[in-house]
């Protein structure tokens, strides 16, 4: 009920044209980033607003949905037909890393792996490789290893799209080896 209502909301997440009223008691226990932003004196704590305008509004909407439901919906908010499920899971993983939402990060990894296995995601890997290898720190190899393993085990380097991805993305060729 809280997700659908702004009753008792005490924080606003701003992204795009629609501010999202949320509840600190729901958001902060799930995200160390938001907890820290609101715990210490500063603009966010004083105004009760966190500006995420640099993010994709659809991804922020998915993140907020996750806070309340402990899941996110990969397709319900998808207004861009070329945005694939693997891309959404990779972006949610990166967002979870950035905003320190460890359980969402684990969920995104599991959904990413399942999509690769059960939904023919291997064909979509050329589009997701740049996201996986550029949106998380080099020290975080969880999705990178899944992608590299898929490329190596299925000999996807024989495909022109994968050879191009290997040449352009730092760290991918080493991960595949």
N, C-alpha and C positions, 0 to 999 in steps of 0.2 A: 504493500500500500504506500509506503514512503516513496518508492520510486516514481509512482504516478502522481504524487501530491507534493506541492511545495509547502504544505503545512508543517510548521516547526523547522523549516530549513534555516540554517544559520551560516551558509556559505554559498557563494555563487562561483561557478566555473564559467569563464568567458572564453568562447571560441566561436568564431564566425558571427553570424547575426543573432543567434539565439543564446542568451545566457541561460545556464542550467542551474537552478537552485538545488542544492544538495545538503546533506546532513553530515557535519563533522564527525558525529559519533559512528557513522557508517563508513565514511571515507578514510579517516585517519588510522584506524586499526589495520586497514588493508594496505596502506601506502606510507612507507617511511618518509617519502618526499613530501607529501601533503602534511603529515604529522609535524615534520620539522618546520615547514613553511608557516604553520599556524601556531606552533608552540613558542617560537621566539619572536621578539618584537620586530616589526617591519610592516611594510605596506600591506601585505596579504593579511596578516593577523589583525591589523587596525581596521582595514576596510571590509574584511570578510569576503574578499574576492581574490581569485587566482586566475590570471590571464594566461591562457594556453593558445593564444591566437596564432602562434607559429605552427600549430598542429593541424592536421586534417580534421575538420569538424565531425566527419563520419566516424573517424577512429576515436575521437574523444567521446562521442556518443556511445560507442561500443564499450569504452573503458568505464564510463559512468554506469552503464547497464550492468557490467561485470561487478562493480562495487555492491550492487544491491541483490544480484542474482547468482553470483559466483560462477557465471558463465557469460559468454558473449555470443552474439548471433552473427555468423559470418556473412549471411546474405541479406538479411532483412533491411539493412540500411543501404545496401549497395545500389547506388543510383548510376554508377558508371559500369556499363556492360563489359568493358574490357578488364575490369579489376577482378582477378581470380581469387578463389578461396585460399590458395597457397600464399598469395600476396597479402591477403588480409591477415592470415595467421603470422606471417613474418613481421608485418607491421605491428601487430598486437604484441608480439614477443619484444620487439624493439621498444615499444611504448612502455611495456611492463618493466623492462630494464631501466629505462630513463627515469620513470616515476617510482621505481623501487617497489614494485608490486610482485613479490616473489611467487605467490600462488597463481597469479594470472600468467606469469612467465612460464611456469610449469605446464599450465593448461594450453597455452599457445603452442608450446613445443609438442605436446601430445597430439594436438589437433593438426599441426603441420605434418607430423610423421604419419598420422592416419590418412590424411589427404593424399600424401605421396603414395602410400601403399594401396589404398582402396578406391581412389577416385582418379586414377591415371594422372596423378600430379607430375610425373616425370616429364611429360610433354610441356608442362608449364614452367619447368625449372629455369630455362634461359631468362624468363622475365623476372624471376624471383631472386636469382643469384646476386644481382646488384644490391637488393634490399638486405639480404642476409649478410653480405660481406661489407656493407658500408654503414649500417645503422646501429651496430653494436660494437663494443670495444674488441680489439684483437684477442684479449684475454678470455673472452666468452666464446667458446667454440662449439656450443651445443648444436645450434642450427647449422653452423658451418660444417660440422662433421657429418650431419645427416645428408647435406647436399653433396659434399665431397664423396661420401661413401656411395651414394646413388649414382653419381657420375662414373666413379671407378668400377663399381660392380656390374653396372649395366653397359659398360663400354660406350657411354654417351659421348665420349670425345670424338667418336667417328662422325658425329653430327656437326655440321658447320656452325649452327647456333651455339653449341657448347664450346667449340674451339674459340669462337669469338669472345665468349664470356670469360674463358680462361685467360685469354690474352689481356683483357681489359681490367680485370679485378685483381687487386693486390691480395696475395695470400691464397687464392683459390688453387692455383697450380700446385703449390706446395701441399695444400690440404688433400688434393686428389692423389698426389704421390704417396 
